Amino acid sequence: MSYMKLIKLLYLADRSALLQWGRPITTDTYVSMDRGPVLSHVLDLATDEDLPGHASIWTRHITEPEHYSVRLRDDPGEDELSTAETGLLDEVFRQHGTKTRWELVEFTHTLPEWKNPEGGSIPIRYRDILKAGGKSDIEIAAVEEELEGVAFMENLLNAH
């Protein structure tokens, strides 16, 4: 599969989770790029080379891009995903999996949170997606507060 298509599908799944459950599947940051919104860290994992002797979890399970395509190297399992998350990933793939990478680029350009960065990148906040999804200011504030708590705990755990 084109790694651009994979990254777009992952963005759409994360976006759907945020809108449905008030939390994304990943804790990645989002950015608008010329070809649409992406998960920033996932894009880096797909396109950057690993340091010698330090294979990332991405490259342990997914091949390096060859002609802009990647394939599954090893089944990563589903230990880290809930049944609901797996179901949502399946649903996003049912809705968008037959689209080409360019059709997905075109589709993601229609998402209200995407802004044309004209060669750069523009951060997309959770608020931008929630607002685009029709959430009220009160709902947005509650989600942001909860996600700030999650980020604080992740940073605390990663520091040790």
Secondary structure, 3 states (H helix, E strand, C coil): CEHHHHHHHHHHHHHHHHHHHCCCCCCCCEEEECCEEEEHHHHHHHHCCCECCECCHHHHHECCCECCECCECCCCCCCCCCHHHHHHHHHHHHHHCCCCHHHHHHHHCCCCCCCCCCCCCEEECHHHHHHHCCCCHHHHHHHHHHHHHHHHHHHHHHCC
